[in-house]
Amino acid sequence: EDRPSAAPPPQHFQPGPGFHMPPPPPPSAPRFSGLKGKLSLGLMAMSLSCSVLALLGSRWVRFVVMATMAGLFLDITTQYPLKFSMEYLQHIALLDSFQTLLFGMCLAAAPSLFVVVLSPAVTALIAVCDGVVTLCGPRGEFSNMSLGGYKDKAVEMATSIAVTNRDEWLTQRARSEILLGVYSIFLIFFGKGSLIFCFLFYTSMRIRCMMSVHSQTAFKQLDGAITGLVDKPQCPGIIRKGYHTLRTFLRNQVDMERMAQQQQQQNQARSQGGGGLMSKCAIM
């Protein structure tokens, strides 16, 4: 019996308010096609299965991160053959695979802790479910394979994760990334953290929050929980004031509309010949 195929899962970020960039062009090859596509799916499945082993030792943490990053790279180059040009980077800039690959470079400098594998594990889970839906769905490459009803159950479960509840899983991934950042800060206070990782993490999360509505949702939920605690009368005033100052600073770092207005004002000052030498200095 023919069943309607599920809608193809979106593979690109949903930019937050104030961020404007055209979506990626159609891929030149189907996802998970050819040897490279199957290899990327295999690496994702291996990363997902080994994420549990990260509880046993730090070496598995590195393996999960590296396997996920390699799978993402193959996934991108399968759909968009590698080209060394700015146009190519602009085409893949909003791909979730590309943004997660950049974030994975930050995770390479993270402490070898189990919390590090949460984000790569969710990424691998979604990729594996995408592969099951794409390859074993009604119109997939292995749609005619008979496994006694197990294939239909697997496709149904994968569709629930990769299509129906995709936004919820991506939000959970964003929460795990924020949890990693908060945990790394606590490690620094106890003398066991890495300042280099915190700097890389802050830079990566700033880009991620500007470009991903899921990261913004996770940050808003965390902010609401913390604000509810510090605004209670029992909370010392210095803690309340310190958090609200930090909150305002972080919000300004990802406020694209405010940054665009400042850039427009700087451009107007340059065109009028005012502002001195510092007005001609642009910092990215």
N, C-alpha and C positions, 0 to 999 in steps of 0.2 A: 504494500500500500504506500503510495507516494504521500509524503508529508511536506508541508510548506517549509522551505529552508529558513533557518534563522537569519536575521539581518546580519551582515558582516560587522564584527565588532570594530568600533573606532580605534585607530592606532595612534592618533595624535592628541596632543594636549588640548584642553579647553582653556584658552587664555583668560585671565582674570580681567576685571574692569579696567579700562584705560590702556590695555595692551592690544595693539593692532598689528596683526601679521597675517598674510594670506595662508590658507591651509596648504599642506603639502600637495604637489601634483600627483596624479595617478601613478602608481608604481609601474615600472617597465616589465616586471615579472610578478606572477602570483606569489603570495607568501607561502613559505614552506615548499616551494617547487625546486626540483632538481636536487642534486647531491648536497649542495651547500645549505639549502633550506632544511633538508632532513637532518643534517648534521647540527644545525642550530637548534632544532627541536630536541635532538638527542642530548645536547649539552644542557638544555634547560631541564629536561627530565632528570638528568644526573645531578644537577645542582639541587633540584627539589628533593630528591631522595637522600642526598648527603647532608641536607640542612639539619636533619635530626642528629646526625653524627657530630655536629658542631658542639653538642653538649659534652662530648667525650674528650675534645682536645682543640687547641687553638689552630692546629694545622688545617682542620676541616673548615674553619671559618674562612681562611684565605682561599681554600679550594672552592668553596661555594661562591665567593665573590668573583674569583677569576673565571670560573666556569660560566657564571651568569653573564659576565661582561663579554666573554668570547662568543657566547650564544647570541647576545644582542648585536655584536658587530656583524656576525654572519647573517643575522636576520635583516639588518639594514642593507647590507651589500647584496643580498639576494634580490630585494625589491628595487633597490637603487644602486646599480653598479658603481663602484668607487671611482670618483673623479676628484682630482686635486684642483678645485676651483671654488671661488666664493659663491658662485651661483649654486653649486652642488650643496654647500653648507646651508644656504638659504632655503633650499628645497626640503632638507631633512631637519631643519631647526625645530619644528614643532612635533616631530615624531616622538612619541613616548619612549621608544627604544633609544633614540639618540640622547634625549635628556637624561634617561636613566643610566646610559653609558657614561655620560659626563659625571653624574653623581657617583658612579662606581669608582671613578678615579679618586674621588675623595675618600671612599670607603677603604681604598688600598692603604691609606695612612692611618686608618682607625685602629684602636686597640683590639686585640684578638679576644673579643667577648661575644657571647651568644647573641646579644641584642643587635650586633652588626649584621647578622644573617637574616634578620626579619624582613627587611626591605628587598634584598635579592630573592628570598624565598617566595614572597608574594609576587614579585615580577616573574619568577620562573613558573609559579602556579598558573598565573594568567596566560603566559605564553603556551604552556602545555595544553591548557583548556582551549585556547585559540587553535592550536594544532589539531586537537581532537575534532572540534567543530568543523574546521576547514577540510580536513582529510577524510573524516569518517561520516560527515553529514550526508544528507540526501543527494547532494551533487558533488560530493568529494571524490577524491582519487580512490579511496577504499570503501566506497558506499556499498558495493556489492559483496563485501566480505561478510560471511555469516559466522557469528560467534555465539549462537544460541540465546540471543536476547541480551547478552552482556554489552554488546556494542551500542544498542539503543539506550541502555541505562547510562553508559559512559557518556554518550553524546548529550543526553538530557542533563546530566550533572554538569558537564562542561559548559553547556549553554547557559545554565543557571549562574555559573561563576563568571564566564567570559562575556556574556551578553546582558542577561537580565539584571544581575547584581554587580556589574562591572564597576560602576561608580562607587559603590560601597566598599569594594575591595581596594580600589585605588585610594579611597579616603583612609582606609585602615593602613595601607602602606605609608601614606603621608604621616599618620600618627606614629608609626614605628620609627620613622626618620626623626621626628621631633623628639621622641623619647630618647633616641640615641644622642641627640644634641644636648638634652638636659642632663643625661647621665654622664656625658663627657665633661660637662662643667663641674659636676660634683666630684669627679675624679681629680680634676685640677686642684680643687680646694683641699683634697686629701693627699696631694703630692704624687698622684699616680696617673695623671692625665697628660695629654700632649697639646701644647699650645699650637703647634703646626696644624694638627688635625682640626682643632677648634676654628682656626682661621679659614682653612679650606672648607670646613663644614658650613660656616656662616656664609661664605661667598656662594657656595653651591645652593644653599637653601634660599638665599636672597633671590637668585635667578629662578629657582624652582617655584617660589611663592609668587613671583611676578607673572610666571607663565602658566601656572597650573591652578585651576579653581579648586582642585581637591586639596592641595596644600593650604590654600587660603581657608577652606572650610575647616581643616584640622587645626590651624592656628586660631581661628575664631572660637572653636569649641574649647581649646585649652585656655585661651584668654578669658572666656566666660567663666570657666571653673575657677581660675586663679583670682579673677576680679571678685567673684562671690566670696572668696575667703578673706582677701585683704581688706574688703570694704566692711567687714564685720567690726563692731565696736571693740571686740576683744583683741583685734590685731593692732600692734604698736604703730603709731603714726609714721615713724621713720621707714618702716617696711612698706606701708601703703604708699607713701610718697615716692620711695625708690622704685617700686614696681610701676607706678603710673608714669614716672619719668622714662623708664626703660621701655614701657609699652608705646609711648609716644615716639621715641626714637626709632624703634623697630618698624612702626607703622609708616613713618616718613621714608624709611629706606626702600619700601616697596610701593609707595604711592605714585603710580605712573602718571596720573593726572597732574599732581603737584610738580613732579619732575619735568613734565612737558611744559608747564607754565613757566618754570624757572629757566628752561632752555630757551623758550620764546622771548623772555625778558632779556636774557643775555644776548640773543641775536639782535634784538632791537637796540641794545646798548652799543653793540659793535657797529651796527649800521649808522648810528648817530655819532660815532667816534668818541663816545664817553666811556667812563668806567675805568680808565687807566689800563695799566699793563695786565693786571690780574683778571680783568674781564675778558682777555683774549686767551686765557688758560682754561682748557677744557680737560676735565679729569673723568675718565671712564671708570 
